[in-house]
Amino acid sequence: MMIDLVEYIGQVKNDTGVLGKAFMFKAMTEKDDAPYTFETILFVHDTVPSFISTAPEDDEFDKDAIIQAILDKYPKETLLAAQK
């Protein structure tokens, strides 16, 4: 899976009230033996585990693997330091 940062969306609060940051990413993989591209939003917080949101048609992809691919390329500390 290839991952590219599309844009910094801004600061967000999760349902616990923790302030974090949201980023849009483009993921490129294969689906039905053909190249497939989709977008996902990563939510990064200091004290809460990172999580993503995908479109319903992309829920079949392993979200933990997507998060890991993003954080391997863009470390959490780097993302949290972005756009201060």
Phi and psi in degrees as a GROMACS rama.xvg file:
@    title "Ramachandran Plot"
@    xaxis  label "Phi"
@    yaxis  label "Psi"
@TYPE xy
-105.106  142.373  MET-2
-129.082  136.048  ILE-3
-133.036  137.395  ASP-4
-73.391  128.431  LEU-5
-96.0785  -52.6936  VAL-6
-165.289  155.415  GLU-7
-83.4145  122.341  TYR-8
-83.4987  -44.4817  ILE-9
145.3  -174.853  GLY-10
-80.5742  140.566  GLN-11
-139.186  158.087  VAL-12
-113.236  139.005  LYS-13
-86.433  -173.86  ASN-14
-69.2648  -7.49987  ASP-15
-97.517  -1.31467  THR-16
87.612  6.06468  GLY-17
-78.1685  128.105  VAL-18
-80.7816  129.391  LEU-19
-141.738  -159.158  GLY-20
-131.642  150.705  LYS-21
-121.335  139.217  ALA-22
-134.222  141.835  PHE-23
-96.2595  132.926  MET-24
-126.059  150.6  PHE-25
-105.278  127.902  LYS-26
-110.902  135.761  ALA-27
-121.768  124.228  MET-28
-149.334  -161.084  THR-29
-118.853  144.973  GLU-30
-143.23  127.948  LYS-31
54.5057  42.0463  ASP-32
60.8492  27.0886  ASP-33
-136.627  152.522  ALA-34
-58.3165  141.148  PRO-35
-143.03  135.032  TYR-36
-123.453  136.803  THR-37
-146.733  164.74  PHE-38
-109.049  149.36  GLU-39
-141.413  152.459  THR-40
-109.65  127.118  ILE-41
-101.776  131.59  LEU-42
-107.828  122.708  PHE-43
-119.758  129.04  VAL-44
-131.155  154.59  HIS-45
-62.0064  -45.3052  ASP-46
-114.65  -3.61328  THR-47
-113.209  138.497  VAL-48
-57.1411  144.2  PRO-49
-65.2022  147.257  SER-50
-145.879  162.054  PHE-51
-124.405  163.164  ILE-52
-126.033  133.239  SER-53
-128.102  164.022  THR-54
-67.8879  151.368  ALA-55
-52.7738  -36.4364  PRO-56
-71.1498  -11.3656  GLU-57
-107.64  8.04481  ASP-58
-66.2849  -15.4046  ASP-59
-69.9432  -19.9775  GLU-60
-78.1828  146.146  PHE-61
-69.1655  108.178  ASP-62
-64.0381  -36.864  LYS-63
-63.2582  -38.4534  ASP-64
-67.486  -36.2844  ALA-65
-66.3865  -46.4724  ILE-66
-58.918  -45.3338  ILE-67
-62.3158  -41.5084  GLN-68
-63.0058  -40.3696  ALA-69
-64.9226  -50.5445  ILE-70
-70.3419  -22.7248  LEU-71
-67.1128  -38.1055  ASP-72
-87.3966  -36.4456  LYS-73
-126.355  91.4691  TYR-74
-55.5933  146.93  PRO-75
-54.3458  -41.8332  LYS-76
-62.3555  -37.6979  GLU-77
-67.022  -42.6365  THR-78
-65.3696  -42.1978  LEU-79
-65.7894  -28.0461  LEU-80
-80.5546  -14.5137  ALA-81
-67.5193  140.718  ALA-82
55.0841  42.5259  GLN-83
